[in-house]
Each structure stands twice: as C-alpha cells, then as structure tokens.
C-alpha cells in the first residue's frame, strides 16, 4: 500500500519545522537551484506545494511542471500556490499508477523514496527512471544514516508515527543510494543538512 499523507496535510509543514527547523526546506531549495530554465519538470510527492512557490521564485516562467501527489488534501493546498506563468499539471495519484509520457528533463523526489520497502523502491524507481531523459538530472532528498546514535532514534520515531497516521509501509530506510548506483546513475553533487541526517543529491542518468 502506498503511503498517503492525507491525514497529515494540515499539520505536516508545521511539524517538520518544529522538529527540523528549516532543514527540510533548505534541503529541497538546494535541489531546486539545480533546475535549468525552460525545462520539463516532474515533481513526485511534493506535499503541500510550497516547493512550487520556491521553484517559481527561481523560474517565474518557462517551466512545464507535472506535480504528482497521492494525498488529495495535499493537492488541494498545492492548487492555491503561486506558480507564476509556469504550466503546472497536478495529478492526484501514486506515481506507480500514473501513465506519463517519457521525456522529462528533471525529476525531483523530495523525501519520497524513504517511504518504501526495498522491493517497492526497486519497482517505483524503475518506473520513475523510465520517464527521465538520458543524461538528465534526478534531484533527490532523503534521510540517511551516517553513524550518529540520535539519527536511529529519530528515524525510528518518525517511521512509527507516520505508519500510524499515514500508513507508510517502511519500517527502516531502504538502500536509496545503492539503488541509484545499481541503475547506473552518477552522483554529480550532494549537500548534507541537519547533522548529516538529510542528504540532497543530484544524480545524472
């Protein structure tokens, strides 16, 4: 079952800022700075849609954005965002259920891949990868464990909370970095946030 953050739409951004300050925002804004002008962008799991406004600050026009989000309440909030004159298509479904034409210049997955078990990650990854043009960029933000004891504690707490409230299937982080490497993606640049617990990474297909 795909994770659905519908129940958390009204408090998700506030809760994330309470726990992480601006780290989750900064991690995603870092990735948005890698988006070139006049490109065809796929954003998956963008939540309440604030990321659309941040992207519009960088590119107020010229982008074709497809925004896939499983939670209806998140989509409702995203519809109210200022997107300039960019062309935005909102799709309310799980990405694995969405039939899109291949040919995206940029894929952005902000804290999406963390939600899956290993087997589901591999299936979803393959589907997303098929939509991205060769030699183009996949921008991913995920949690990561770098050996600090508090990371395990915070991660376990998060998984329990969101399994209860939103039905996420994962109980531990899948091998996200290994999945990119196994599928032939090259890591171009990366930036850690929040004591290395968050990693923003730019991959080239």
N, C-alpha and C positions, 0 to 999 in steps of 0.2 A: 504493500500500500504506500502510495506517495505521501510524503509529509504535506500537511496542509496547515498553514499558519493563519487560517481564517479567524480562529478564536483569539489570536494574539494581536490582530490588526490594530486595535485601539490602544494597546499599551506597548507594542513591540519597540518602537523607536525610543520611547521614554525609558523603558527597562534597559535597553542596550547602552544608553548614555549614562544611566545610573551605575551600571556595572563597569563599563569600559571607557567612560568619558567620551571623547571624540575619536577613539582609536578605530572603531568600525567605520566611521565616516571617513577618516583620513586614509584608511587602507583602500577604500573604494575610490576616493578622489585621486589618489596617486595613480590608480589604473586609468581613470578617465583622461588623465593628461596624455596618455599614450594613444588616444583615438585621433586619427587624422581627420582633416576636414573632408566633407563631401563623400562620406563612406556609408556603406550599408551595414548597420549595426544590429546584432542580436543580443538582447539582454534577457537572461533567464533567472527567475527568482529574485526580481528586484524589490520585492516587498512593497512598502507604502508609496514608492515612486519618487522619493526625494532625489534619488540618483538621476532621474530625468532632468530635474531642475539644475543639478550640478553640472550635468553634461551640456545643458543649454547655456550655462554661463560661459563655457569654453567655446561651444559652437551654437550660436543662436539660430543658425540656418544651415541648410545644405545636407543635413543628415537624413537618412531613411532608417528609422528605428523600429524594430519589431520587439515588443515587450511581452514576454511570456511569464505569467504568474498564475499559480494554481488556486490561490485564495481569492474568492470573489470580493471580500471586504478590502483586501489589498488593492485589487483592481479599481474598486470604487474610489479609493483615496488617490490612486495614480491618475485617474481621469481628471482630477482637479489641478494637476500640476501645470506650471507654466513651461511649455516646450518650445516657445518662440515660433518660428515658422518651419521647424523641422517636421517631417512627415512621420507620425507615430501611429503604429498599429498595435493595439492592445489585444492580447489573446489570453483568455481565462481558461487555462488547462495545464496539465502536467506536460512538460516538454516531450516526454516519450510518446505522448498521444497526439502530438501536433505534426501534421504533414506540411512541411515548408519546402520551398524550392531551394536547392543548394546555391551557393554563391555569395555568402556573407563575407565582408571584408574583416569584420571584427566580431568576436564572440566575447561576452562578458558574463561570468558566473560568480556573483558575489555571495559567498558562503552558501552555495547550492550543493556542491559535491560532498560536503561534510555530512549531509543528511542520509546518505545511502550506505547500505551494506556493501561489501566487496563485490558480490555478484551483480547487484543492481547498478553499482557505479560503472562497471565494465559495459553494461548494456546501454546505459544512458550516455556514457562518454562516447561510445561508437556512433550513436545517433546524432549527437551534437557535432562530433567531428566531421560527419558526412556533409554537414551544412556549411562548413567553413572552407573557403578557397585555399588552394595550395599556396604556401609561402606567406599566408596572412597570420594575424595575431589572435591568440586566445588569452584573455586577461582574466586571471582567477585570483580570488581572495578566499583563503581558508584558514581555519585554525590549524595549529601544528604543535607538536610536542618536541621540545628541544632539551629535555632532561631536567627541567626545574620542577620541584615537587608540587608547587602550587598549581601548575598547569593541569596535572592529572586530576586534582581535587576540583578545580573549577570546571574542567571538561565533563567530569562525571556528573556534577551537579546540573550542568546545562542539559546533558542528554536525558537525565531523569525528568527534569522539568518539562522539556519540550516533547518527550514521549507521552507524558500525561496530558499536556494541554493541546498538543498539535499532532500527535500520532506519528512522530518520526520513527523510522524503522531501525535506525542505527543505535548501537549502544557503545560504540567506540569509533574512532576515526578510521576510515578506510585508507588504503595506500594511494593517496591522490598524486603525489609527486612521482611515484613508481608507475602509475597509470599513464601519465603524460610521457614518461621516458619510454615505456614499453610500446607506446603508439607512435614513436618517432618524433615527438615534439622536442624542440631545442629551447632551453631556458635562456632567454635574452637578458633579462634583468629582474631583480627582486628587491623588495624592501620589507623589513620586519617592523612590526608595531607591537605595542603592549608587552614589553619584555620578551620579544620573540615568539609570543603565543599566537600572533596573527602574521600570516605571510601573504604579501601581494606579489604575484609573479606574472611575468609576461612571457608567454611561450609563442614560438613560431612553428607553424605546421610544416 
